[in-house]
Amino acid sequence: MRRNYLFVGTALALIATPAVAETLREAMVKAYNTNPNLSGERANVRAIDENVPIAKAAGRPGLNATGGFSQNVINGPGATSLNSPERSLNAQTQFTVPLYTGGAVKNSVRGAETRVEAARLGLRGTESELFTAVVGAYMDVIRDEAIVGLNQQNVKVLDVNLQASRDRFQVGDLTRTDVAQSEARLALARSQLQTAEARLISSRENYVRLVGDVPGSLDTPPAIPGSPTSADQAVGVALDNNPTLLAAQKSRDATEFDIKTARAGRLPRIGAVANGNYFNYLGTLGSGVNIPGGVGSQNGTSATAGLSLTLPLFQGGLPGAQVRQAQARRGQAIEQVTETERGVIANTRSAYAVWKSSEEVIASSEVAVNANKLSLEGVRAENSVGNRTILDILNAEQELLNSQVTLVTARRDAYVARFALQAAMGRAEARDLGLDGGALYDPVTNYDRVSGKWNDWSGDPAPQPIATTTRQTPAQGSEVTRPLDPILDAPVDRGVENPAGEPK
């Protein structure tokens, strides 16, 4: 049974602060309702549901009818219509009820039911992976918008520096080397801006792929509470509740029933059988033959009932091969559980380490940004009195930009790693996140609908697309829609003075 570790903290954050978290919630709801990978996995679960009535059908009664009509075309020598009627019509019905199948039906049904449980857990894992990807794409757009903004700001600053350098070169205060250094740094900054813009476009297109809609202006996401206090604690929760691991374990359990089903092929089978027969020679029996008292009935019916016993004696090694095959597949499933467990442990520990490391990087980068701002101001002031060169200013500006980009990247990494940690612990599914975009998908509903069906002619409507296409979505651009965080904002210094003391 699934343990409910509800991600209550995040759900409350998403509900209690709609102004902050509304856009992230909307992105998740859109992905939940329209993502093709998720809707496809739901269809896969419905297909796996059908294995249960398929397995049950082998133990249910069966009714068959056969019939035929024959017309003699050529009668051999000595043949008479007494023993070879010209025409005959016959029909037979057979009703069978399996009474004992050696456990094949019972174990086949149990195996199918266990795989249904595995499929539901796999669907939970797909939900969790989708939401993790959406959070990553969401934070990528925020990060790359900030980096583009920082590079745009850097280009403006370097452009002002270049104009000031040229002016000072005209009056003989600087050399041609100083101007060349400013020109080179501005050209490099423009190329870095183009790279950042391309990366922003890629991040937005990835967002469209996952969510099905353009990102627009994204709000700051809510905090993620309820994180573990240690990596070991996180691993313990993940091993108990990670849906992908639980699905692998259920798939392993189902293979035990497959072995029992294969062994049933060597056991007797007993069934109840009832047959009905009808024949009609259409008046051609004894045609043209004069026999006193007639030639017998031209038509008739008969019925029989009894038990059938099938006792396999030798099948050419087929059952043994099927048993060995099922055992080998169980061995594979056992190893897959171990592999999945290893992956869960590694991913959980990695996410925890990245989260903690990114938090430290954030703290250090905030200090570095503030320090580099002061350093840049000091270098500019010292340059105005001749104690610093233009190259010193350019280096200080680059160091500030680098620390700002490091801070933005660390914030993104910390948030995504923290959410990935929740996902690894089985706490990042639709029910856990408190999404309110309509009724949540319940795979049990379809199972209850189909598991007991007996009708041979039942079916569902033709499948229709559920996921939305992005064909009409406009190509994404690199415009910046979010203002820079105050700690990142470093206004362009247009107060550089020329030798005459007049502001530029």
C-alpha positions as CSV (number, residue, x, y, z in Angstrom):
1,M,0.0,0.0,0.0
2,R,1.2,3.5,-0.8
3,R,2.4,5.6,2.1
4,N,1.0,9.1,1.9
5,Y,3.8,11.6,2.4
6,L,1.7,14.6,1.4
7,F,3.7,17.5,0.3
8,V,1.5,19.7,2.5
9,G,4.0,22.5,2.9
10,T,4.2,23.2,-0.8
11,A,0.5,22.7,-1.3
12,L,-0.1,25.4,1.4
13,A,2.5,27.7,-0.2
14,L,0.9,27.3,-3.6
15,I,-2.6,28.1,-2.2
16,A,-1.7,30.7,0.4
17,T,0.4,32.9,-2.0
18,P,-1.4,32.9,-5.3
19,A,0.2,36.2,-6.4
20,V,3.6,34.6,-6.1
21,A,3.0,31.0,-7.2
22,E,0.1,31.4,-9.6
23,T,2.2,31.1,-12.7
24,L,4.1,28.1,-11.6
25,R,0.9,26.4,-10.5
26,E,-0.6,27.2,-13.9
27,A,2.4,25.7,-15.7
28,M,2.0,22.5,-13.7
29,V,-1.7,22.3,-14.3
30,K,-1.3,22.9,-18.1
31,A,1.4,20.2,-18.2
32,Y,-0.8,17.8,-16.1
33,N,-3.7,18.3,-18.5
34,T,-2.1,18.5,-21.9
35,N,1.4,16.9,-21.8
36,P,1.5,14.1,-24.4
37,N,4.0,11.9,-22.4
38,L,1.7,11.9,-19.4
39,S,-1.5,11.3,-21.4
40,G,0.2,8.6,-23.3
41,E,1.2,6.9,-20.0
42,R,-2.4,7.0,-18.9
43,A,-3.4,5.3,-22.0
44,N,-0.7,2.6,-21.4
45,V,-2.1,2.0,-17.9
46,R,-5.6,1.6,-19.4
47,A,-4.2,-1.0,-21.8
48,I,-2.5,-2.9,-19.0
49,D,-5.9,-2.9,-17.1
50,E,-7.3,-5.0,-20.0
51,N,-4.8,-7.8,-19.1
52,V,-7.0,-8.6,-16.1
53,P,-10.2,-9.4,-18.1
54,I,-8.1,-11.1,-20.7
55,A,-6.7,-13.4,-18.0
56,K,-10.1,-14.0,-16.5
57,A,-11.6,-14.9,-19.8
58,A,-9.5,-18.2,-19.8
59,G,-11.5,-19.4,-16.8
60,R,-14.9,-18.3,-18.0
61,P,-17.5,-20.4,-19.9
62,G,-17.3,-20.4,-23.6
63,L,-20.0,-21.0,-26.3
64,N,-19.2,-21.9,-29.9
65,A,-21.3,-22.7,-32.9
66,T,-20.2,-24.3,-36.2
67,G,-22.1,-25.3,-39.2
68,G,-21.7,-26.4,-42.8
69,F,-23.4,-27.3,-46.1
70,S,-22.1,-29.8,-48.6
71,Q,-23.1,-30.8,-52.1
72,N,-21.9,-34.0,-53.8
73,V,-20.6,-33.2,-57.2
74,I,-19.3,-36.6,-58.3
75,N,-20.4,-39.9,-56.9
76,G,-17.9,-42.7,-57.3
77,P,-18.7,-46.2,-58.7
78,G,-21.2,-48.1,-56.6
79,A,-22.1,-45.0,-54.6
80,T,-25.8,-44.6,-53.9
81,S,-27.8,-41.9,-52.4
82,L,-28.4,-44.3,-49.5
83,N,-24.9,-43.9,-48.1
84,S,-24.0,-40.7,-49.9
85,P,-26.7,-38.1,-49.9
86,E,-26.4,-35.4,-52.5
87,R,-26.8,-32.6,-50.0
88,S,-26.4,-32.2,-46.3
89,L,-26.7,-29.4,-43.8
90,N,-25.3,-29.6,-40.2
91,A,-24.8,-27.4,-37.2
92,Q,-23.1,-28.0,-33.9
93,T,-22.9,-26.0,-30.6
94,Q,-20.5,-26.5,-27.8
95,F,-20.6,-25.1,-24.3
96,T,-17.6,-25.5,-22.1
97,V,-16.9,-24.5,-18.5
98,P,-13.3,-24.8,-17.3
99,L,-13.3,-26.5,-13.9
100,Y,-9.6,-27.0,-13.2
101,T,-6.7,-25.6,-15.1
102,G,-3.8,-26.4,-12.8
103,G,-3.8,-22.9,-11.4
104,A,-3.0,-21.3,-14.7
105,V,-6.0,-18.9,-14.7
106,K,-5.7,-18.0,-11.0
107,N,-2.0,-17.1,-11.3
108,S,-2.4,-15.4,-14.6
109,V,-5.1,-13.1,-13.1
110,R,-2.9,-12.4,-10.1
111,G,0.0,-11.6,-12.3
112,A,-2.1,-9.2,-14.4
113,E,-3.4,-7.5,-11.3
114,T,0.1,-7.0,-9.9
115,R,1.2,-5.5,-13.2
116,V,-1.8,-3.1,-13.0
117,E,-0.5,-2.0,-9.6
118,A,3.0,-1.6,-11.1
119,A,1.6,0.5,-14.0
120,R,-0.2,2.8,-11.6
121,L,3.0,3.3,-9.7
122,G,4.8,4.0,-13.0
123,L,2.1,6.6,-13.8
124,R,2.9,8.2,-10.5
125,G,6.6,8.2,-11.4
126,T,5.8,9.8,-14.8
127,E,3.8,12.6,-13.1
128,S,6.7,13.2,-10.7
129,E,9.3,13.3,-13.6
130,L,7.0,15.7,-15.6
131,F,6.7,18.1,-12.7
132,T,10.4,18.0,-12.0
133,A,11.0,18.8,-15.7
134,V,8.5,21.6,-15.6
135,V,10.1,23.1,-12.6
136,G,13.5,22.8,-14.3
137,A,12.2,24.5,-17.5
138,Y,10.5,27.2,-15.4
139,M,13.6,28.0,-13.5
140,D,15.8,27.8,-16.7
141,V,13.7,30.6,-18.2
142,I,14.0,32.7,-15.1
143,R,17.8,32.1,-14.9
144,D,18.4,32.8,-18.6
145,E,16.2,35.9,-18.6
146,A,18.3,37.2,-15.7
147,I,21.6,36.3,-17.5
148,V,20.4,38.1,-20.7
149,G,19.5,41.1,-18.6
150,L,22.9,41.1,-16.9
151,N,24.7,40.8,-20.3
152,Q,22.6,43.6,-21.7
153,Q,23.5,45.7,-18.7
154,N,27.1,44.8,-19.2
155,V,27.1,45.8,-22.9
156,K,25.6,49.1,-21.9
157,V,28.3,49.7,-19.3
158,L,31.1,48.7,-21.7
159,D,29.6,50.9,-24.4
160,V,29.7,53.9,-22.0
161,N,33.3,53.0,-21.0
162,L,34.3,52.8,-24.7
163,Q,32.8,56.2,-25.4
164,A,34.5,57.7,-22.4
165,S,37.8,56.1,-23.4
166,R,37.6,57.5,-26.9
167,D,36.9,61.0,-25.5
168,R,39.8,60.8,-23.2
169,F,42.0,59.5,-26.0
170,Q,41.0,62.5,-28.1
171,V,42.3,64.8,-25.3
172,G,45.5,62.7,-24.8
173,D,44.5,61.4,-21.4
174,L,44.5,57.7,-22.6
175,T,46.5,55.7,-25.2
176,R,45.2,53.8,-28.2
177,T,45.9,50.6,-26.2
178,D,43.3,51.7,-23.6
179,V,40.7,52.3,-26.4
180,A,41.5,48.9,-28.0
181,Q,41.1,47.1,-24.7
182,S,37.6,48.7,-24.3
183,E,36.7,47.8,-27.9
184,A,37.8,44.2,-27.4
185,R,35.9,43.8,-24.2
186,L,32.7,45.3,-25.7
187,A,32.9,43.0,-28.7
188,L,33.3,40.0,-26.3
189,A,30.4,41.2,-24.2
190,R,28.2,41.4,-27.3
191,S,29.1,37.9,-28.3
192,Q,28.3,36.7,-24.8
193,L,24.9,38.5,-25.0
194,Q,24.1,36.7,-28.2
195,T,25.0,33.3,-26.6
196,A,22.8,34.1,-23.6
197,E,19.9,35.2,-25.9
198,A,20.1,31.9,-27.8
199,R,20.1,29.9,-24.6
200,L,17.1,31.9,-23.4
201,I,15.2,31.0,-26.6
202,S,16.1,27.3,-26.2
203,S,14.9,27.4,-22.6
204,R,11.6,29.0,-23.6
205,E,11.1,26.5,-26.4
206,N,11.7,23.6,-24.0
207,Y,9.1,25.2,-21.7
208,V,6.7,25.2,-24.5
209,R,7.4,21.5,-25.3
210,L,6.7,20.5,-21.7
211,V,3.8,22.9,-20.8
212,G,2.2,23.4,-24.2
213,D,2.1,27.1,-23.9
214,V,4.5,30.1,-24.0
215,P,6.1,31.1,-20.7
216,G,5.3,34.8,-20.8
217,S,6.3,36.6,-17.6
218,L,7.1,34.2,-14.9
219,D,6.7,35.0,-11.2
220,T,9.1,34.0,-8.6
221,P,8.3,30.4,-7.5
222,P,7.3,29.7,-3.9
223,A,9.6,28.2,-1.3
224,I,9.7,24.5,-1.0
225,P,9.3,23.5,2.7
226,G,9.6,20.1,4.4
227,S,13.0,19.1,3.1
228,P,15.0,16.4,5.0
229,T,17.6,17.2,7.5
230,S,20.2,14.7,6.1
231,A,20.9,12.7,3.0
232,D,20.3,9.5,4.9
233,Q,16.9,10.6,6.0
234,A,16.0,11.5,2.4
235,V,17.2,8.1,1.1
236,G,15.2,6.3,3.8
237,V,12.0,8.1,2.7
238,A,12.8,7.5,-1.0
239,L,13.3,3.8,-0.6
240,D,9.9,3.5,1.0
241,N,8.0,5.8,-1.3
242,N,9.7,6.4,-4.6
243,P,7.1,5.4,-7.2
244,T,9.6,4.2,-9.8
245,L,11.2,1.8,-7.3
246,L,7.8,0.6,-6.1
247,A,6.8,-0.1,-9.7
248,A,9.9,-2.2,-10.2
249,Q,9.2,-4.1,-7.1
250,K,5.6,-4.8,-8.2
251,S,6.9,-5.9,-11.7
252,R,9.3,-8.3,-9.9
253,D,6.4,-9.7,-7.8
254,A,4.3,-10.4,-10.9
255,T,7.0,-12.7,-12.4
256,E,6.4,-15.2,-9.5
257,F,2.9,-15.7,-10.8
258,D,4.3,-16.1,-14.3
259,I,6.4,-19.1,-13.1
260,K,3.3,-20.7,-11.5
261,T,1.3,-20.1,-14.7
262,A,4.0,-21.8,-16.8
263,R,4.2,-24.8,-14.4
264,A,0.4,-25.3,-14.8
265,G,1.0,-26.3,-18.4
266,R,2.2,-29.7,-17.1
267,L,-0.9,-30.4,-15.0
268,P,-4.3,-31.9,-16.0
269,R,-7.2,-29.8,-17.1
270,I,-10.8,-30.6,-16.4
271,G,-13.9,-29.0,-18.0
272,A,-17.6,-29.5,-18.3
273,V,-18.8,-29.9,-21.9
274,A,-22.2,-29.8,-23.5
275,N,-22.7,-30.4,-27.2
276,G,-25.7,-30.0,-29.5
277,N,-26.0,-31.3,-33.1
278,Y,-28.4,-30.9,-35.9
279,F,-28.3,-32.5,-39.3
280,N,-30.5,-32.3,-42.4
281,Y,-30.0,-34.2,-45.7
282,L,-32.5,-32.0,-47.5
283,G,-34.4,-35.0,-48.8
284,T,-31.5,-36.5,-50.6
285,L,-30.8,-39.5,-48.3
286,G,-32.0,-42.6,-50.3
287,S,-33.1,-40.6,-53.2
288,G,-34.0,-42.9,-56.1
289,V,-33.7,-46.0,-54.0
290,N,-36.8,-48.1,-53.3
291,I,-36.5,-49.7,-49.9
292,P,-39.5,-50.8,-48.0
293,G,-39.9,-49.0,-44.7
294,G,-37.8,-46.0,-45.9
295,V,-34.2,-45.2,-45.5
296,G,-34.2,-43.5,-42.1
297,S,-34.6,-39.9,-41.0
298,Q,-33.7,-37.1,-43.3
299,N,-32.9,-34.8,-40.3
300,G,-32.4,-35.0,-36.6
301,T,-30.9,-33.5,-33.5
302,S,-28.7,-34.8,-30.7
303,A,-27.2,-33.5,-27.5
304,T,-24.5,-34.7,-25.1
305,A,-23.1,-33.5,-21.8
306,G,-20.1,-34.7,-19.8
307,L,-16.7,-33.9,-18.5
308,S,-13.4,-33.6,-20.4
309,L,-10.0,-34.4,-19.1
310,T,-6.8,-33.4,-20.7
311,L,-3.7,-35.0,-19.2
312,P,-0.4,-33.9,-20.8
313,L,2.0,-36.8,-21.1
314,F,4.6,-35.3,-23.4
315,Q,4.8,-31.9,-25.1
316,G,8.2,-31.9,-26.6
317,G,9.8,-30.0,-23.7
318,L,7.5,-26.9,-24.1
319,P,6.4,-26.6,-20.5
320,G,9.9,-26.9,-19.2
321,A,11.2,-24.3,-21.6
322,Q,8.3,-21.9,-20.5
323,V,9.1,-22.4,-16.8
324,R,12.8,-21.7,-17.4
325,Q,12.0,-18.7,-19.4
326,A,9.7,-17.3,-16.7
327,Q,12.4,-18.0,-14.1
328,A,15.0,-16.2,-16.1
329,R,12.7,-13.2,-16.5
330,R,12.1,-13.1,-12.8
331,G,15.9,-13.1,-12.4
332,Q,16.0,-10.1,-14.7
333,A,13.2,-8.3,-12.8
334,I,15.1,-8.9,-9.5
335,E,18.2,-7.3,-11.0
336,Q,16.1,-4.4,-12.3
337,V,14.9,-3.7,-8.8
338,T,18.4,-3.5,-7.6
339,E,19.4,-1.2,-10.5
340,T,16.4,1.0,-9.8
341,E,17.2,1.1,-6.1
342,R,20.8,2.2,-6.9
343,G,19.5,4.9,-9.2
344,V,17.1,6.2,-6.5
345,I,19.8,6.3,-3.9
346,A,22.2,8.0,-6.2
347,N,19.7,10.6,-7.4
348,T,18.5,11.3,-3.9
349,R,22.0,11.8,-2.5
350,S,23.0,13.8,-5.6
351,A,19.9,16.1,-5.3
352,Y,20.6,16.6,-1.6
353,A,24.2,17.5,-2.3
354,V,23.4,19.9,-5.1
355,W,20.8,21.6,-3.0
356,K,23.1,22.1,0.0
357,S,26.0,23.1,-2.2
358,S,23.9,25.6,-4.2
359,E,22.7,27.1,-0.9
360,E,26.3,27.7,0.1
361,V,27.1,29.1,-3.4
362,I,24.1,31.5,-3.1
363,A,25.4,32.8,0.2
364,S,28.9,33.2,-1.1
365,S,27.8,34.7,-4.4
366,E,25.6,37.3,-2.6
367,V,28.7,38.4,-0.7
368,A,30.8,38.4,-3.9
369,V,28.2,40.5,-5.8
370,N,28.1,43.1,-3.1
371,A,31.9,43.1,-2.8
372,N,32.4,43.4,-6.5
373,K,30.0,46.3,-6.7
374,L,32.0,48.2,-4.1
375,S,35.2,47.1,-5.8
376,L,34.0,48.5,-9.2
377,E,33.0,51.8,-7.6
378,G,36.4,52.0,-6.0
379,V,38.3,51.2,-9.2
380,R,36.4,53.8,-11.1
381,A,37.1,56.4,-8.5
382,E,40.8,55.5,-8.4
383,N,40.9,55.6,-12.2
384,S,39.6,59.2,-12.2
385,V,42.6,60.2,-10.2
386,G,45.1,58.1,-12.3
387,N,45.7,55.3,-9.9
388,R,43.9,52.7,-12.0
389,T,43.9,51.8,-15.6
390,I,41.0,51.2,-18.0
391,L,41.9,47.5,-17.9
392,D,41.4,47.5,-14.2
393,I,37.9,48.9,-14.7
394,L,37.1,46.3,-17.4
395,N,38.3,43.5,-15.2
396,A,36.3,44.7,-12.2
397,E,33.2,44.9,-14.4
398,Q,33.8,41.3,-15.7
399,E,34.2,40.0,-12.2
400,L,30.9,41.6,-11.1
401,L,29.2,40.0,-14.1
402,N,30.7,36.6,-13.3
403,S,29.6,36.8,-9.7
404,Q,26.1,37.9,-10.7
405,V,25.7,35.0,-13.2
406,T,27.0,32.6,-10.6
407,L,24.4,33.8,-8.1
408,V,21.6,33.4,-10.7
409,T,22.7,30.0,-11.6
410,A,23.1,28.8,-8.0
411,R,19.5,30.0,-7.2
412,R,18.2,28.0,-10.1
413,D,20.2,24.9,-9.2
414,A,19.2,25.0,-5.5
415,Y,15.5,25.3,-6.3
416,V,15.5,22.5,-9.0
417,A,17.6,20.2,-6.8
418,R,15.3,20.7,-3.8
419,F,12.2,19.9,-5.9
420,A,14.1,16.9,-7.4
421,L,14.8,15.7,-3.9
422,Q,11.1,15.9,-3.1
423,A,10.3,13.9,-6.3
424,A,12.9,11.3,-5.4
425,M,11.1,10.9,-2.0
426,G,7.7,10.4,-3.8
427,R,6.4,13.8,-2.8
428,A,6.0,15.6,-6.1
429,E,2.8,14.2,-7.7
430,A,-0.4,16.0,-8.5
431,R,-2.1,15.1,-5.2
432,D,0.9,16.2,-3.2
433,L,1.2,19.6,-4.9
434,G,-2.4,20.7,-4.4
435,L,-3.0,21.4,-8.0
436,D,-6.5,22.8,-8.6
437,G,-6.8,22.6,-12.4
438,G,-9.9,20.3,-12.3
439,A,-10.4,16.7,-11.3
440,L,-7.3,14.6,-11.0
441,Y,-6.9,11.5,-13.1
442,D,-7.8,8.4,-11.2
443,P,-6.5,5.1,-12.9
444,V,-8.7,3.0,-10.6
445,T,-11.8,4.3,-12.4
446,N,-11.0,2.6,-15.7
447,Y,-9.9,-0.6,-13.9
448,D,-13.2,-0.8,-12.1
449,R,-15.0,-0.2,-15.4
450,V,-13.3,-3.0,-17.4
451,S,-12.1,-5.7,-15.0
452,G,-15.4,-7.5,-14.7
453,K,-16.7,-7.1,-18.3
454,W,-17.9,-10.3,-20.1
455,N,-19.2,-8.8,-23.3
456,D,-17.4,-9.9,-26.4
457,W,-18.7,-6.9,-28.4
458,S,-17.9,-4.1,-26.0
459,G,-15.4,-1.4,-26.9
460,D,-14.5,2.2,-26.4
461,P,-14.9,5.2,-28.7
462,A,-12.0,5.7,-31.2
463,P,-9.1,7.4,-29.4
464,Q,-8.9,11.2,-29.9
465,P,-5.9,13.5,-29.2
466,I,-5.7,14.8,-25.6
467,A,-2.4,16.6,-25.6
468,T,-2.4,20.0,-27.3
469,T,-0.2,20.7,-30.3
470,T,2.3,23.5,-30.2
471,R,2.3,24.0,-34.0
472,Q,0.6,27.4,-33.7
473,T,2.8,28.6,-30.9
474,P,4.9,31.5,-32.1
475,A,8.7,31.1,-32.1
476,Q,10.2,32.3,-28.9
477,G,12.4,35.4,-28.6
478,S,15.0,36.6,-26.2
479,E,13.2,39.6,-24.8
480,V,13.5,40.1,-21.0
481,T,10.1,40.3,-19.2
482,R,11.3,40.3,-15.6
483,P,13.1,43.1,-13.8
484,L,16.5,42.2,-12.3
485,D,16.7,41.4,-8.6
486,P,17.9,44.4,-6.7
487,I,21.1,42.6,-5.7
488,L,21.9,42.0,-9.3
489,D,21.0,45.4,-10.5
490,A,24.1,47.5,-11.2
491,P,23.0,50.7,-13.0
492,V,25.1,51.9,-15.9
493,D,27.6,54.5,-14.6
494,R,27.3,57.5,-16.8
495,G,29.2,59.7,-14.5
496,V,32.6,59.1,-15.9
497,E,34.5,62.4,-16.0
498,N,36.8,63.6,-18.7
499,P,40.0,65.4,-17.9
500,A,38.2,68.8,-18.0
501,G,36.1,67.6,-15.1
502,E,32.8,67.7,-17.2
503,P,30.5,64.7,-16.8
504,K,30.1,62.6,-19.9
